[in-house]
Amino acid sequence: AEALATRIRPAGYFNLKARRLKAVTAFVVERFDGEIGQMAAQPTDTMRSELLKVHGVGPETADSILLYALHKPVFVIDAYTRRICERLGVAPPNLGYDALQQLFEGEIPRDIALYNDYHAQLVALGSQTCRPRPRCELCPLASDCATAITSQATGVLPKPVGSTSRVFAPSAARTASNWYALASETPEWSKGWMTTGGMDTPSLTTAQKAYTDTPLHFHI
């Protein structure tokens, strides 16, 4: 574990992550003889249930493995996604992981490439623009964001993440094509994120053409 921790030191929390990586590796080797193909052949729900039993693996990690390693159509919910949805007004504060995931999976076609690309866009927006202290003036979604609109009207910036003060608009809605179009119109936002964490994603152009008419409406 020490040797592994040294190699992943730049990632932060390297000692904890090293132990968890060893646990996942041991699971793959002991349960599937180290064959990822055998894991991928398992039903999604079964594989997710088994992953969640591995030390240190929570819903986000399990779903990331399912989507990116096993190519299963499972939408990953992370802190970026939660923050963006709350600020846009499409999800109330503290909505559970499974409930927020269902909002996406219930409205977006269950397509691996789309889930991969869509999640990458959320990561880009959350890491570069919709930060804990947001940069609303640079956000391509500001004109439709409940929090940004309130901020512009009052002159008061949204509170950093951790506060329970959030704007929630039950009628808020987005479309997948809007997200792709807005990202492509904002080069400083979308530049350089097409490969996130070493995971290749389809191009915006390809995704736009395939999902131009895909509705993504959230109803709470």
Secondary structure by P-SEA (a helix, b strand, c coil): caaaaaaaccccaaaaaaaaaaaaaaaaaaaccccaaaaaaccaaaaaaaaaacccccaaaaaaaaccccccbbbbbcaaaaaaaaaaccccccccaaaaaaaaaacccccaaaaaaaaaaaaaaaaccccccccccccccccccaaaaaaaaaccccccccccbbbbbccccccaaaaaaaaaaccccccccccccccccccaaaaaaacccccccccc
